[in-house]
């Protein structure tokens, strides 16, 4: 654990914000996703769209933070994997087991199924607790980091911009598919069309490296460009959800503009990153600064545990109001604070890094 004085406070703020945004996204799912993945229409879905269109950038922001600090890696691959995977994989396995028994105690599965789910962990995350998909994606990025790092060390600015330009085009493909279902070699027998190798969340890691290297904190354009990207990206993200809400029957049809690999969500994430990355605090050792840093350090544990507490607060507070306008932020904030306090308490246990990361 680094001391506060050695940490980047702005990016700690960004990590805390992204952590809360993830919880708010998951809170909103109660109010527009039906039991079979159908769309629940009405006023509550309107508030979900209004609140959470900006929060869809949370995962890209986490990936950008990973790329900002990680690339290019300096350790030998074996040492790099040992440090990263120990920190990520062991807590992940612990919580996969915990969620298996959590579902048993909630009456969602019987004891035999819970044990079977644990045995399935080497294949996938055992029990279907949706937010754990992120850990597999993160491990995939770690596996690729030693491969892309040598290129980044020697690549020119124009070479990186070429990659980012092609990647940006792939972020438009979900919308191109609305006109042309198959493009650039896509077909049912080919899972790797022309731009497949440029697509995916890896682009956010490279983008963060590019911004760290070439978007100096003194650049005067960070603020106006960040605001413009955030506003335009948010509008596209919100408007697409809003327009499809009346006709979409199932969630995948509704969430086209909410995908992580869309140009508008990338705009929102980049805008927020540019706006926050230069925040400075005169006294990082103040109570506020220490709190932000501590939440940032424990964000992985908060992410792992929060679904348990989110379900609890939904059960307790859902009848608080008829409107999701009130319920979403209240339930999300209660979940966020309690998740932090629980992980804080667990951090005092011996070998707690194997539980909370």
C-alpha positions in Angstrom: 0.0 0.0 0.0 1.4 3.4 -1.0 1.4 6.4 1.3 -1.1 9.1 0.5 1.7 11.5 -0.5 2.8 9.2 -3.2 -0.6 8.6 -4.7 -2.4 10.4 -7.5 -5.3 12.0 -5.6 -7.2 12.9 -8.8 -7.2 9.3 -10.0 -8.2 8.1 -6.5 -11.2 10.4 -6.8 -11.9 8.9 -10.2 -11.7 5.4 -8.9 -14.1 6.2 -6.0 -16.5 7.8 -8.5 -16.4 4.9 -10.9 -16.9 2.4 -8.0 -20.1 4.3 -6.9 -21.3 4.5 -10.5 -21.1 0.7 -10.9 -23.3 0.3 -7.8 -25.8 2.9 -9.1 -26.0 1.1 -12.5 -26.8 -2.2 -10.7 -29.4 -0.4 -8.5 -31.1 0.9 -11.6 -31.5 -2.6 -13.0 -34.3 -3.4 -10.6 -36.4 -0.7 -12.3 -36.3 -1.6 -15.9 -35.2 -5.3 -16.2 -38.0 -7.9 -15.9 -37.6 -11.4 -14.6 -36.9 -12.9 -18.1 -34.8 -10.0 -19.4 -37.8 -8.2 -20.7 -38.1 -4.4 -20.4 -40.2 -2.8 -17.7 -41.5 0.4 -19.1 -42.8 3.5 -17.3 -41.6 6.4 -15.3 -39.0 4.4 -13.4 -37.2 3.5 -16.6 -37.1 7.2 -17.4 -35.2 7.9 -14.2 -32.9 5.0 -14.8 -32.0 6.5 -18.2 -31.5 10.0 -16.8 -29.3 8.9 -13.9 -27.4 6.0 -15.3 -26.6 7.0 -18.9 -23.5 8.8 -17.5 -22.7 5.8 -15.1 -22.3 3.4 -18.1 -18.8 4.8 -18.4 -17.8 3.2 -15.0 -16.2 0.1 -16.5 -14.3 1.9 -19.2 -13.1 4.3 -16.5 -11.8 1.4 -14.4 -10.0 0.0 -17.5 -8.5 3.4 -18.3 -7.2 3.6 -14.7 -5.6 0.2 -15.2 -3.9 1.3 -18.4 -2.8 4.6 -17.0 -0.9 3.0 -14.2 0.0 -0.3 -15.8 1.3 0.4 -19.3 4.0 -0.2 -20.3 4.8 -2.9 -17.6 8.2 -2.7 -16.1 8.4 -6.2 -14.5 9.3 -9.4 -16.1 6.1 -11.3 -17.2 6.4 -13.9 -14.5 6.8 -11.4 -11.7 4.0 -9.2 -13.2 1.5 -12.1 -13.3 2.4 -13.3 -9.9 1.7 -9.9 -8.3 -1.4 -9.1 -10.3 -3.1 -12.4 -10.3 -2.4 -13.0 -6.6 -4.1 -9.7 -5.8 -7.1 -10.4 -8.2 -7.7 -14.1 -8.5 -7.5 -15.2 -4.8 -10.2 -12.7 -3.6 -12.2 -13.6 -6.7 -12.3 -17.3 -5.8 -13.2 -16.4 -2.2 -16.2 -14.4 -3.3 -17.3 -16.9 -5.9 -17.5 -19.4 -3.0 -19.2 -16.8 -0.8 -21.8 -16.1 -3.5 -22.6 -19.8 -3.9 -23.5 -20.1 -0.2 -25.1 -16.6 -0.3 -27.6 -17.9 -2.9 -28.2 -21.0 -0.8 -29.0 -19.0 2.3 -31.4 -16.8 0.2 -33.2 -19.9 -1.0 -32.2 -19.4 -4.6 -30.4 -22.8 -4.9 -30.3 -25.9 -2.8 -27.1 -27.1 -1.0 -26.1 -29.5 -3.7 -26.3 -26.9 -6.4 -24.3 -24.5 -4.3 -21.5 -27.0 -3.9 -21.7 -27.9 -7.6 -21.3 -24.2 -8.4 -18.2 -24.1 -6.4 -16.7 -27.0 -8.4 -17.5 -25.1 -11.6 -15.3 -22.2 -10.6 -12.3 -23.4 -12.8 -14.7 -23.4 -15.8 -16.5 -20.1 -15.1 -17.4 -18.1 -12.0 -19.5 -21.0 -10.7 -22.7 -19.3 -9.7 -24.2 -16.7 -12.0 -23.5 -13.5 -10.2 -23.4 -11.2 -13.1 -20.9 -8.5 -11.9 -18.1 -11.1 -11.6 -17.7 -11.0 -15.4 -15.5 -8.0 -15.0 -12.7 -10.0 -13.3 -12.3 -12.3 -16.3 -12.1 -9.3 -18.6 -9.5 -7.7 -16.3 -7.4 -10.9 -16.2 -7.5 -11.0 -20.0 -6.1 -7.4 -20.1 -3.4 -8.5 -17.7 -2.5 -11.4 -20.0 -2.2 -9.0 -22.9 -0.2 -6.3 -21.1 3.2 -7.9 -21.5 2.5 -8.3 -25.3 1.5 -4.8 -26.0 4.0 -3.1 -23.7 7.0 -3.5 -25.9 5.1 -1.9 -28.8 4.1 1.0 -26.6 7.7 1.6 -25.5 8.8 2.1 -29.1 5.7 3.2 -30.9 5.5 6.8 -32.2 2.6 9.0 -31.4 1.2 8.6 -34.9 1.3 4.8 -34.6 -0.7 4.9 -31.4 -3.1 7.4 -32.9 -3.6 5.1 -35.9 -4.6 2.3 -33.5 -6.9 4.5 -31.6 -8.5 5.8 -34.8 -9.3 2.3 -36.0 -10.5 1.4 -32.5 -12.8 4.4 -32.5 -14.3 3.2 -35.7 -15.0 -0.2 -34.1 -16.9 1.7 -31.5 -19.3 2.8 -34.2 -20.0 -0.8 -35.5 -23.0 -1.3 -33.2 -24.8 1.5 -35.0 -23.6 0.4 -38.4 -25.2 -2.9 -37.7 -28.6 -1.2 -37.5 -28.2 -0.6 -41.3 -25.9 -3.6 -42.3 -26.2 -6.7 -40.0 -22.9 -8.1 -41.3 -19.9 -6.0 -42.4 -16.2 -6.5 -43.2 -16.3 -10.3 -43.3 -18.8 -10.9 -40.5 -20.8 -14.1 -41.0 -21.9 -17.0 -38.9 -18.8 -19.1 -39.8 -16.3 -16.3 -39.1 -15.9 -15.0 -35.6 -12.9 -12.7 -36.4 -13.9 -10.1 -39.0 -11.5 -7.5 -40.4 -11.4 -5.1 -37.4 -11.8 -7.8 -34.7 -8.2 -7.4 -33.5 -8.6 -3.7 -32.9 -11.9 -3.9 -30.9 -12.7 -4.4 -27.3 -11.9 -2.8 -24.0 -8.1 -3.0 -24.6 -8.6 0.3 -26.5 -9.4 2.1 -23.2 -6.1 1.0 -21.7 -4.1 2.3 -24.7 -6.2 5.5 -24.7 -5.3 6.1 -21.0 -1.6 5.5 -21.8 -1.9 8.0 -24.7 -3.5 10.7 -22.5 -0.9 10.2 -19.8 1.9 10.5 -22.3 0.6 13.3 -24.6 -2.2 15.1 -22.8 -0.1 17.0 -20.3 -1.9 18.2 -17.1 -1.2 21.8 -18.2 -2.9 21.4 -21.6 -5.5 24.1 -21.9 -7.8 22.0 -24.0 -8.4 19.3 -21.3 -11.3 21.2 -19.7 -13.3 22.3 -22.8 -12.7 19.0 -24.7 -13.6 17.1 -21.6 -16.9 19.0 -21.2 -17.8 18.7 -24.9 -17.1 14.9 -24.9 -19.1 14.4 -21.7 -22.1 16.4 -22.9 -22.3 15.0 -26.4 -21.6 11.5 -25.3 -24.2 11.6 -22.5 -26.9 13.0 -24.9 -26.4 10.1 -27.4 -26.3 7.6 -24.6 -29.5 9.0 -23.0 -31.4 9.6 -26.2 -30.8 6.2 -27.6 -32.2 4.5 -24.5 -35.1 7.0 -24.4 -36.1 6.4 -28.0 -36.0 2.6 -27.9 -37.8 2.4 -24.5 -41.3 2.4 -26.1 -40.6 -0.3 -28.6 -37.9 -2.6 -27.2 -39.2 -5.8 -25.7 -35.9 -7.2 -24.3 -33.0 -5.5 -22.6 -30.4 -6.1 -25.4 -32.7 -4.2 -27.8 -32.9 -1.3 -25.4 -29.3 -1.0 -24.4 -27.7 -0.4 -27.7 -26.4 3.0 -26.8 -25.3 1.7 -23.3 -22.7 -0.7 -24.5 -19.1 -0.2 -23.3 -17.9 -0.6 -26.9 -19.8 2.3 -28.3 -18.4 5.6 -29.4 -20.7 7.6 -27.1 -19.8 5.7 -23.9 -16.2 6.2 -24.9 -16.8 9.9 -25.2 -18.4 10.1 -21.8 -15.5 8.1 -20.2 -12.8 10.2 -21.9 -14.6 13.4 -20.9 -14.8 12.4 -17.3 -11.2 11.3 -17.3 -10.0 14.6 -18.7 -12.1 16.6 -16.3 -11.0 14.8 -13.2 -7.4 13.7 -13.8 -5.9 17.2 -12.9 -7.7 17.7 -9.6 -5.3 18.7 -6.9 -5.6 18.8 -3.1 -3.4 20.9 -0.9 -3.6 18.5 2.0 -3.8 14.9 0.9 -3.3 13.9 4.6 -6.5 15.7 5.6 -9.5 13.6 6.8 -11.2 14.0 3.4 -8.1 13.1 1.5 -7.4 10.0 3.6 -11.0 8.8 3.2 -10.9 9.1 -0.5 -7.6 7.3 -0.7 -8.9 4.5 1.6 -12.0 4.0 -0.4 -10.0 3.9 -3.6 -7.6 1.3 -2.2 -10.6 -0.9 -1.1 -12.6 -0.4 -4.4 -11.9 -3.9 -5.6 -13.3 -5.4 -2.4 -16.3 -3.0 -2.5 -17.0 -4.2 -6.1 -16.9 -7.9 -5.1 -19.2 -7.6 -2.1 -21.7 -4.9 -3.2 -24.3 -7.2 -4.8 -25.0 -8.9 -1.4 -25.6 -5.5 0.2 -27.5 -4.1 -2.7 -30.1 -6.9 -2.5 -30.4 -6.2 1.2 -31.0 -2.5 0.8 -33.4 -3.1 -2.1 -35.5 -5.3 0.1 -35.4 -2.8 2.9 -35.9 0.4 1.0 -37.8 -0.4 -2.1 -41.1 0.6 -0.5 -39.6 3.9 0.6 -41.1 5.7 -2.4 -43.1 4.9 -5.6 -40.5 6.7 -7.7 -37.1 5.5 -8.8 -36.0 9.1 -8.8 -35.6 8.8 -5.0 -35.0 5.1 -4.7 -32.0 4.7 -7.0 -29.7 7.2 -5.4 -30.8 6.3 -1.8 -30.3 2.5 -2.3 -27.1 3.0 -4.2 -25.6 5.4 -1.6 -26.5 3.1 1.3 -25.0 0.1 -0.6 -21.8 2.0 -1.4 -21.2 3.3 2.2 -22.1 -0.1 3.8 -19.9 -2.0 1.3 -17.0 0.3 2.2 -17.5 -0.2 5.9 -17.8 -4.0 5.6 -14.5 -4.1 3.5 -12.9 -1.7 6.0 -13.8 -4.1 8.8 -12.5 -7.1 6.9 -9.2 -5.3 6.2 -8.3 -5.7 9.9 -8.3 -9.5 9.6 -4.9 -11.3 9.2 -4.1 -11.9 5.5 -7.1 -9.8 4.5 -5.5 -9.0 1.1 -6.6 -12.5 0.1 -10.2 -11.5 0.8 -10.5 -7.9 -0.3 -7.6 -7.6 -2.8 
